Amino acid sequence: MATHLQDRYTGCLLGLALGNACGAPLEGGWPERLLWRCIGTTRQGEMRWTDDIQMALDIGEVVLAHGHEDGALPVDDIAQRFARSYRWSRGYGPGAAKVLRRIRRGVPWQQASRSVYPAGSWGNGGAMRSPVLALWWPGNAEQRVQSTTAITQITHGHALAIEGAVLIAVATAAALRGEGAPAILLAAMHYAYSAGGGHYDERLRIASAWLQGAATPSAAEVRQKLGNGMAALESCVTALYVALRFAGHDWQAMQAFVARVGGDVDTIGAMAGALWGAAHGAARLPADALQRLEQRARIEAVANGLYARRHAAQGGESVVAVAR
């Protein structure tokens, strides 16, 4: 079976948004869940997504409007767009909220990003939105690393956050190429090794051993060994492992496992959803859930626009094999 690359682009962003929207009602303790029960659907009854998707769409829309043909990113414009789009009801973390409000008041983003956490935030917000940068730079690894680093630094300047964001971008690009689970994981491991910090190596080795041995650890074991927190170190490898483990299963089974892992369900679900969608395409995402997803047409427009800018001008639509 083959899947058009354009469908993979759409699947990546829809999977990102769907994983986020399905995970958001399961996020946090009872106060957070009660709040999301009140604000988590639109007036039309659609599932709302959180700040994670808002910022991913911000990147895509700014790039489509102002990005250069050579692929250079308008980082300052993206930082300003992040600030203008900020709404508390999207569930922004307290640190990111402070940074964005300061940018809105005129503080340069380079200063604002260090004003809350002097060493930079090590959260996973940058990793969640990095699949968009894989769509913008699907074939140029060096530019993908540079652009992901630059955009992550707007809100998450710590080396752990940046490394996690690039790791997800690298894995997403491999999924778009139609690589199978072993090759996707190998690409992520190679990047982590080349980054030199060694921060993600142990978690990646655990994930590799599980996948190579066809092990099926429980959600509790995944939570214990890989993590489920808001820090990039405690969630990026978790999302990657879950997406690869469920590569041969339907999307709903993967999302149910993410829910059992718990913790930062909306962001882990978003990252895993983007990877799964990039590998399998939009056509295999659950149609009933997509019908209830807020602003689906906007998400598809961004995905299609990115595809057209980065691929259609290079000789038409590409077709790649789906790994099974």
Disulfide bonds with the S-S distance in Angstrom:
none
